[in-house]
Amino acid sequence: MIRESTATMLFHEYYTQWIGIYKEGAIRKVTMAKYHLTAQWVKRLVPELRVCDMTRINYQKLLNDYAEFHERQTTMDFHHQLKAAILDAVDEGLIERDPTRKAIIKGKTPGAKKTKYLNHYDMQKLLASLDLISGVNWDWLILLIAKTGLRFSEALALTPADFDFVHQTLTVNKTWNYKEGGGFLPTKNRSSVRKIQIDWQLVSQFSGLLKGLPADKPIFVGNKRVYNSTANDILSRHCRAVNIPVISVHGLRHTHASLLLFAGVSIASVARRLGHSSMTTTQKTYLHIIQELENKDVDLVMRSMAGLCN
């Protein structure tokens, strides 16, 4: 347990200890890595700051110093990871008052943003350029993610047994640990375990592709280690070849969600299809699209009201 003497510890040591006590074994490795990176930045920026000296001014200065190197959203994430530990320290009586109260989040001016998703016309051009005559290749993975919105790790983990061609569904219940050499892992969260409805054309294409393949073996993983960069490079070449904006494989997931929203599919349905833990995640990620659709809705409401007779 954290003792009273902890108040005189260096804050970066306390924070590292807190991560070990409260986060180790409770979160995914990728999230854990982010906490450790935050700890490294704390040690770099306030190496001599003690827990008991964490005041509002000192905390705000820490955020400001971090913001000099990062954009506002990244600084916000940094703040949230620190705040949880600091509030525990307040509860333990190690810090007198909450120093995170009314914290101001700053950040570097964002650089030019890359295109995150394609429009309907560009997506059609991309899919028409894919090589779907050969056997299993990266182009098939691109097609699948574009039409299902799967995460890259989810798509890699798919086996022929996950396809139910009779009911036109695809079961997502695992991911592939491509970052650490391979092997199955659980999904990102409980909501990510789901069944996705797939269209008849995809059923026809994949039912032929998967004939004779081992039912329990990943479709897109051979004997070699797979890398996200390989798939991104192939997708980039396709985009350039048909003269459309270059996006990443994850951008295919954004494209899938965007096309569904523009088609009038509800946020709740899109959230379930993407495996988001809540609709709030979907709303935050696609806020710009939702706002654009709301503007169209306002125009539609006004035209409808104007058409009513007195």
Wavefront OBJ file of the C-alpha trace (Angstrom):
o trace
v 0.000 0.000 0.000
v 1.062 3.613 -0.546
v 2.381 4.975 2.786
v 2.179 8.500 4.181
v 5.924 8.919 3.588
v 5.105 8.692 -0.097
v 4.266 12.401 0.065
v 7.972 13.203 0.004
v 8.702 10.908 -2.949
v 9.642 12.358 -6.284
v 6.450 12.643 -8.291
v 7.759 10.667 -11.276
v 8.639 7.792 -8.894
v 5.176 7.921 -7.330
v 3.542 7.927 -10.739
v 5.580 4.915 -11.895
v 4.627 3.110 -8.686
v 0.968 4.022 -9.209
v 1.037 2.575 -12.736
v 2.403 -0.695 -11.387
v -0.228 -0.930 -8.662
v -3.344 0.160 -10.533
v -2.692 -0.480 -14.220
v -0.394 -3.509 -14.473
v -2.466 -6.453 -15.696
v -5.646 -4.373 -15.931
v -5.138 -2.746 -19.334
v -3.856 -3.781 -22.747
v -0.133 -3.702 -23.479
v -0.519 -0.894 -26.003
v -2.322 1.262 -23.409
v 0.242 0.336 -20.774
v 2.987 1.549 -23.103
v 1.278 4.957 -23.266
v 1.263 5.209 -19.456
v 4.971 4.389 -19.322
v 5.649 6.998 -21.999
v 3.775 9.553 -19.890
v 5.954 8.571 -16.924
v 9.092 9.147 -18.998
v 7.901 12.637 -19.916
v 7.118 13.430 -16.274
v 10.620 12.382 -15.251
v 12.088 14.483 -18.060
v 10.047 17.629 -17.314
v 9.874 17.614 -13.483
v 12.719 15.363 -12.280
v 12.942 17.025 -8.840
v 9.256 17.675 -8.091
v 7.978 15.914 -4.964
v 4.433 14.597 -4.586
v 3.617 17.029 -1.765
v 4.787 19.955 -3.904
v 2.312 19.256 -6.712
v 0.359 22.523 -6.652
v -1.926 23.981 -9.297
v 0.882 26.218 -10.540
v 3.396 23.376 -10.725
v 0.890 21.123 -12.471
v -0.059 23.819 -14.985
v 3.627 24.447 -15.689
v 4.110 20.716 -16.290
v 1.228 20.728 -18.792
v 2.562 23.868 -20.490
v 6.041 22.391 -20.852
v 4.606 19.177 -22.304
v 2.394 21.188 -24.686
v 5.466 22.822 -26.228
v 6.278 19.477 -27.831
v 2.765 18.141 -28.528
v -0.569 19.063 -30.072
v -3.528 19.917 -27.848
v -5.238 16.506 -28.083
v -2.041 14.701 -27.097
v -1.640 17.101 -24.164
v -5.226 16.346 -23.157
v -4.447 12.615 -23.108
v -1.326 13.321 -21.015
v -3.468 15.319 -18.578
v -6.066 12.552 -18.243
v -3.439 9.899 -17.502
v -1.806 12.044 -14.833
v -5.047 13.243 -13.310
v -6.155 9.745 -12.274
v -2.962 9.226 -10.264
v -3.036 12.708 -8.778
v -6.641 12.353 -7.585
v -5.651 9.128 -5.838
v -2.831 11.036 -4.149
v -5.358 13.669 -3.024
v -7.620 10.940 -1.617
v -4.634 9.486 0.272
v -3.885 12.890 1.788
v -0.525 13.072 0.022
v -1.569 16.264 -1.799
v -3.674 18.823 0.033
v -5.892 20.025 -2.839
v -6.632 18.838 -6.358
v -3.984 20.575 -8.500
v -5.644 19.496 -11.740
v -8.748 21.628 -11.100
v -9.336 24.200 -13.850
v -6.209 23.072 -15.696
v -5.726 24.830 -19.056
v -4.870 22.509 -21.929
v -2.594 24.005 -24.576
v -0.639 22.524 -27.454
v 1.295 23.114 -30.641
v -0.588 24.239 -33.718
v -1.651 21.061 -35.536
v 0.217 20.350 -38.727
v -1.474 19.723 -42.043
v -3.776 16.768 -41.530
v -3.621 13.829 -43.888
v -6.814 12.694 -45.575
v -8.485 10.202 -43.255
v -11.204 8.876 -45.513
v -12.365 8.668 -49.118
v -15.653 9.727 -50.633
v -17.944 7.237 -52.344
v -16.599 7.898 -55.840
v -12.939 7.548 -54.802
v -13.707 4.365 -52.880
v -15.250 2.854 -56.008
v -12.107 3.718 -57.984
v -9.914 2.138 -55.309
v -11.870 -1.118 -55.156
v -11.942 -1.386 -58.943
v -8.123 -1.301 -58.968
v -7.658 -4.274 -56.623
v -6.206 -7.565 -57.793
v -8.859 -10.063 -56.731
v -8.022 -12.714 -59.314
v -4.933 -14.073 -57.609
v -5.155 -16.055 -54.367
v -5.020 -14.535 -50.899
v -3.076 -11.250 -50.961
v -3.129 -7.814 -49.342
v -5.698 -6.557 -51.853
v -8.251 -8.953 -50.383
v -7.542 -7.509 -46.948
v -8.066 -3.988 -48.294
v -11.411 -5.035 -49.770
v -12.531 -6.670 -46.542
v -11.677 -3.721 -44.288
v -13.264 -1.272 -46.737
v -16.526 -3.221 -46.651
v -16.634 -4.109 -42.957
v -14.774 -1.350 -41.110
v -12.662 -3.881 -39.207
v -9.550 -2.843 -37.334
v -6.325 -4.056 -38.983
v -5.608 -6.465 -36.102
v -9.158 -7.841 -36.272
v -8.914 -8.492 -40.006
v -5.576 -10.279 -39.606
v -7.062 -12.603 -36.988
v -9.940 -13.792 -39.189
v -10.136 -17.462 -40.070
v -12.438 -19.169 -42.604
v -14.503 -20.440 -39.656
v -15.421 -16.841 -38.787
v -17.432 -16.507 -42.010
v -21.060 -17.659 -42.059
v -21.929 -17.403 -45.736
v -25.457 -18.792 -45.262
v -26.454 -16.002 -42.868
v -24.103 -13.428 -44.462
v -22.304 -12.672 -41.213
v -18.724 -12.327 -40.046
v -17.783 -13.063 -36.428
v -15.161 -10.841 -34.777
v -13.942 -12.315 -31.488
v -10.130 -11.932 -31.500
v -7.226 -9.893 -32.834
v -3.781 -10.739 -34.200
v -0.726 -9.592 -32.234
v 1.172 -8.323 -35.290
v 3.151 -5.773 -33.266
v 4.866 -8.485 -31.235
v 5.414 -11.237 -33.781
v 1.999 -12.864 -33.992
v -0.534 -14.941 -32.074
v -4.185 -14.422 -31.171
v -5.211 -11.819 -28.593
v -8.588 -10.725 -27.154
v -10.462 -7.892 -28.838
v -9.885 -4.280 -27.824
v -12.945 -4.263 -25.568
v -16.094 -6.266 -24.855
v -18.072 -4.330 -27.449
v -15.560 -5.344 -30.112
v -16.831 -8.935 -29.963
v -19.560 -8.773 -32.581
v -21.205 -10.214 -35.675
v -21.047 -8.050 -38.792
v -23.505 -8.373 -41.640
v -21.740 -8.627 -45.008
v -23.186 -7.984 -48.472
v -23.920 -10.736 -50.993
v -21.067 -9.668 -53.270
v -18.507 -10.070 -50.476
v -20.059 -13.443 -49.641
v -19.632 -14.571 -53.238
v -16.045 -13.339 -53.444
v -14.814 -14.782 -50.153
v -16.663 -18.088 -50.382
v -14.594 -18.829 -53.481
v -11.346 -17.496 -51.997
v -11.559 -19.555 -48.797
v -12.300 -22.949 -50.338
v -9.745 -25.494 -49.151
v -8.128 -23.207 -46.567
v -7.702 -24.497 -42.966
v -10.785 -23.433 -41.014
v -8.895 -22.310 -37.891
v -5.857 -20.627 -39.454
v -5.624 -16.839 -40.049
v -6.418 -16.074 -43.680
v -3.972 -13.214 -44.192
v -1.077 -14.423 -42.037
v 1.416 -16.777 -43.623
v 4.683 -18.052 -42.209
v 6.274 -14.610 -42.146
v 5.689 -11.763 -39.718
v 3.201 -9.199 -41.008
v 3.532 -5.424 -40.706
v 0.985 -2.636 -40.865
v 3.454 -0.628 -42.980
v 3.383 -3.279 -45.726
v -0.380 -3.010 -46.108
v -0.179 0.805 -45.988
v 2.449 0.841 -48.752
v 0.334 -1.359 -51.019
v -2.763 0.740 -50.354
v -0.770 3.927 -51.079
v 0.329 2.558 -54.454
v -3.269 1.776 -55.384
v -4.397 5.270 -54.363
v -1.695 6.947 -56.455
v -2.381 4.671 -59.410
v -6.020 5.799 -59.630
v -5.254 9.419 -58.644
v -7.197 9.578 -55.382
v -6.096 10.857 -51.931
v -3.647 8.541 -50.214
v -5.072 7.043 -47.024
v -3.898 4.419 -44.555
v -5.425 1.019 -43.883
v -7.002 2.525 -40.766
v -8.375 5.194 -43.094
v -10.416 2.431 -44.761
v -12.184 1.960 -41.418
v -12.863 5.709 -41.259
v -14.105 5.607 -44.850
v -16.458 2.740 -44.072
v -17.979 4.594 -41.113
v -18.194 7.875 -43.029
v -20.010 6.331 -45.983
v -22.510 4.684 -43.640
v -23.201 7.955 -41.819
v -23.661 9.870 -45.074
v -26.011 7.101 -46.229
v -28.222 7.776 -43.205
v -27.232 4.830 -40.993
v -27.753 5.692 -37.318
v -24.815 6.463 -35.027
v -25.866 3.548 -32.801
v -25.672 1.082 -35.694
v -22.309 2.434 -36.859
v -20.933 2.194 -33.304
v -22.004 -1.460 -33.030
v -20.565 -2.298 -36.443
v -17.209 -0.691 -35.599
v -17.087 -2.323 -32.169
v -16.896 0.967 -30.288
v -17.379 0.743 -26.527
v -19.990 3.526 -26.672
v -21.705 5.868 -29.104
v -19.712 8.703 -27.518
v -16.560 7.312 -29.136
v -18.278 7.296 -32.526
v -19.632 10.808 -32.052
v -16.212 12.196 -31.092
v -14.425 10.443 -33.961
v -16.894 11.516 -36.630
v -18.060 14.827 -35.172
v -17.277 16.742 -38.379
v -19.465 14.402 -40.434
v -22.279 14.445 -37.882
v -22.242 18.259 -37.873
v -22.375 18.307 -41.670
v -25.353 15.938 -41.623
v -27.076 18.061 -38.963
v -26.726 21.122 -41.215
v -28.426 19.182 -44.001
v -31.151 18.146 -41.549
v -31.768 21.800 -40.636
v -32.201 22.666 -44.321
v -34.590 19.740 -44.714
v -36.625 20.808 -41.666
v -36.873 24.376 -42.931
v -38.014 23.286 -46.392
v -40.580 20.955 -44.842
v -41.944 23.672 -42.562
v -42.013 26.258 -45.344
v -44.068 23.846 -47.426
v -46.860 23.654 -44.884
v -49.973 25.630 -45.705
v -51.360 28.262 -43.341
l 1 2 3 4 5 6 7 8 9 10 11 12 13 14 15 16 17 18 19 20 21 22 23 24 25 26 27 28 29 30 31 32 33 34 35 36 37 38 39 40 41 42 43 44 45 46 47 48 49 50 51 52 53 54 55 56 57 58 59 60 61 62 63 64 65 66 67 68 69 70 71 72 73 74 75 76 77 78 79 80 81 82 83 84 85 86 87 88 89 90 91 92 93 94 95 96 97 98 99 100 101 102 103 104 105 106 107 108 109 110 111 112 113 114 115 116 117 118 119 120 121 122 123 124 125 126 127 128 129 130 131 132 133 134 135 136 137 138 139 140 141 142 143 144 145 146 147 148 149 150 151 152 153 154 155 156 157 158 159 160 161 162 163 164 165 166 167 168 169 170 171 172 173 174 175 176 177 178 179 180 181 182 183 184 185 186 187 188 189 190 191 192 193 194 195 196 197 198 199 200 201 202 203 204 205 206 207 208 209 210 211 212 213 214 215 216 217 218 219 220 221 222 223 224 225 226 227 228 229 230 231 232 233 234 235 236 237 238 239 240 241 242 243 244 245 246 247 248 249 250 251 252 253 254 255 256 257 258 259 260 261 262 263 264 265 266 267 268 269 270 271 272 273 274 275 276 277 278 279 280 281 282 283 284 285 286 287 288 289 290 291 292 293 294 295 296 297 298 299 300 301 302 303 304 305 306 307 308 309 310
